[in-house]
């Protein structure tokens, strides 16, 4: 299935990569970036998929990870997130969502959950 990305989003994706939230930095530097060194699995930051930008994306597992701040719990943002998740799911991409609060209070649990999904997805896709 063709899911070319919207080239108009490149400047925004670059800006978001350069200005990650502290929660994104924590997850990136203390977990996701290490996957490449430890098990040769790559995560990408602020990956453009179609018209959307996901916080983190693992191509091998077809897994997107979203960190949600308080603005994501407003009605309009929730609707947008649902549409984006539906689009990604239609392209075989699973979406994991964690709140910024989860990163602050349950970081180890979040990392374990991500690891569980990464390996589960990789194993399922390789079968």
Backbone torsions as a table, in degrees:
resi	resn	phi	psi	omega
1	UNK	NA	132.4	-178.2
2	UNK	-80.5	125.8	177.3
3	UNK	-135.9	55.7	179.2
4	UNK	-56.2	147.7	-177.3
5	UNK	-92.2	155.6	179.9
6	UNK	-77.5	107.8	-177.1
7	UNK	-61.5	-22.1	177.7
8	UNK	-65.3	-18.3	-179.5
9	UNK	-87.2	-4.6	-177.4
10	UNK	-59.4	-48.4	179.5
11	UNK	-60.4	-40.2	179.2
12	UNK	-66.1	-42.4	179.1
13	UNK	-61.2	-42.3	177.9
14	UNK	-63.0	-42.9	178.5
15	UNK	-61.8	-44.4	179.6
16	UNK	-64.6	-36.7	177.0
17	UNK	-63.5	-39.3	-178.3
18	UNK	-79.1	-16.4	-176.4
19	UNK	-129.2	52.1	-179.8
20	UNK	-64.0	150.4	173.5
21	UNK	-69.5	164.3	-179.7
22	UNK	-64.4	-31.3	177.8
23	UNK	-68.3	-41.6	176.2
24	UNK	-63.1	-43.9	178.1
25	UNK	-59.9	-44.0	-179.3
26	UNK	-60.4	-50.1	-179.2
27	UNK	-64.5	-40.7	-178.3
28	UNK	-65.7	-58.0	-172.7
29	UNK	-75.1	-28.0	-176.0
30	UNK	-100.6	1.4	179.2
31	UNK	-150.5	-71.2	-167.8
32	UNK	-63.2	-38.4	-180.0
33	UNK	-64.2	-28.8	-177.0
34	UNK	-73.6	-19.9	179.6
35	UNK	-56.9	-39.5	-177.6
36	UNK	-63.9	-42.6	-179.4
37	UNK	-71.7	-38.5	-171.8
38	UNK	-88.9	-33.1	-176.0
39	UNK	-142.7	17.5	174.7
40	UNK	56.9	37.2	174.3
41	UNK	-113.2	130.4	-175.4
42	UNK	-101.5	134.8	167.3
43	UNK	-112.0	141.9	177.1
44	UNK	-111.5	144.2	177.9
45	UNK	-97.0	140.8	175.4
46	UNK	48.0	57.5	-177.5
47	UNK	-84.0	129.5	176.7
48	UNK	-83.7	124.9	175.4
49	UNK	-132.0	111.8	-174.6
50	UNK	63.9	-127.8	178.4
51	UNK	-92.7	6.2	-172.5
52	UNK	-114.7	158.1	174.1
53	UNK	-121.2	121.4	177.3
54	UNK	-99.3	148.6	-177.3
55	UNK	-60.0	-50.4	179.7
56	UNK	-139.5	145.9	-179.6
57	UNK	-142.0	132.7	175.2
58	UNK	-110.6	104.3	-177.1
59	UNK	-62.7	-38.2	-177.2
60	UNK	-63.0	-35.8	-180.0
61	UNK	-96.9	-5.3	-174.3
62	UNK	49.3	55.7	-173.5
63	UNK	-130.3	125.3	175.8
64	UNK	-107.0	141.8	178.1
65	UNK	-122.0	128.0	-179.4
66	UNK	-118.9	132.6	172.7
67	UNK	-105.9	124.4	-173.5
68	UNK	-108.2	121.1	170.9
69	UNK	-85.7	-177.9	-174.3
70	UNK	-60.5	-28.8	-179.1
71	UNK	-64.2	-21.7	-179.2
72	UNK	-73.9	-8.7	-177.6
73	UNK	-100.4	7.8	173.3
74	UNK	-84.5	150.8	-171.9
75	UNK	-54.8	-47.0	-178.1
76	UNK	-65.3	-40.6	179.3
77	UNK	-67.7	-38.7	177.6
78	UNK	-62.3	-40.4	178.4
79	UNK	-64.0	-45.1	178.3
80	UNK	-60.6	-44.6	179.6
81	UNK	-62.5	-38.5	178.6
82	UNK	-65.0	-41.7	178.7
83	UNK	-64.7	-42.4	179.6
84	UNK	-64.7	-44.8	179.3
85	UNK	-61.8	-42.1	178.4
86	UNK	-60.0	-45.8	178.5
87	UNK	-59.4	-48.3	-178.6
88	UNK	-63.6	-43.8	178.1
89	UNK	-59.6	-39.2	179.1
90	UNK	-63.2	-21.2	178.3
91	UNK	-101.3	17.4	175.2
92	UNK	78.1	15.4	-178.2
93	UNK	-102.9	125.3	175.1
94	UNK	-85.3	142.9	-179.5
95	UNK	-116.7	124.8	173.4
96	UNK	-105.5	135.0	-180.0
97	UNK	-121.4	134.4	174.9
98	UNK	-134.3	145.9	177.2
99	UNK	-84.1	160.1	173.9
100	UNK	-59.0	-34.7	177.5
101	UNK	-61.4	-39.7	176.4
102	UNK	-57.4	-41.9	-179.7
103	UNK	-63.3	-39.2	-179.3
104	UNK	-73.3	-38.5	-169.4
105	UNK	-106.8	-19.4	-175.9
106	UNK	-137.8	41.3	-172.7
107	UNK	-56.2	-45.9	-179.4
108	UNK	-62.5	-41.6	178.2
109	UNK	-64.4	-40.8	177.6
110	UNK	-61.0	-46.7	-179.6
111	UNK	-62.0	-40.8	177.5
112	UNK	-64.7	-40.5	179.3
113	UNK	-64.0	-44.2	178.1
114	UNK	-60.9	-46.8	-179.7
115	UNK	-58.9	-43.9	178.4
116	UNK	-57.7	-46.0	-179.1
117	UNK	-69.9	-40.2	179.6
118	UNK	-57.4	-54.0	-176.3
119	UNK	-69.4	-36.3	177.2
120	UNK	-62.5	-43.9	-179.9
121	UNK	-68.0	-45.1	-180.0
122	UNK	-59.7	-47.8	180.0
123	UNK	-61.0	-42.5	-179.9
124	UNK	-66.4	-40.0	-178.0
125	UNK	-71.8	-27.8	-179.1
126	UNK	-82.0	-15.0	-179.3
127	UNK	-75.5	NA	NA
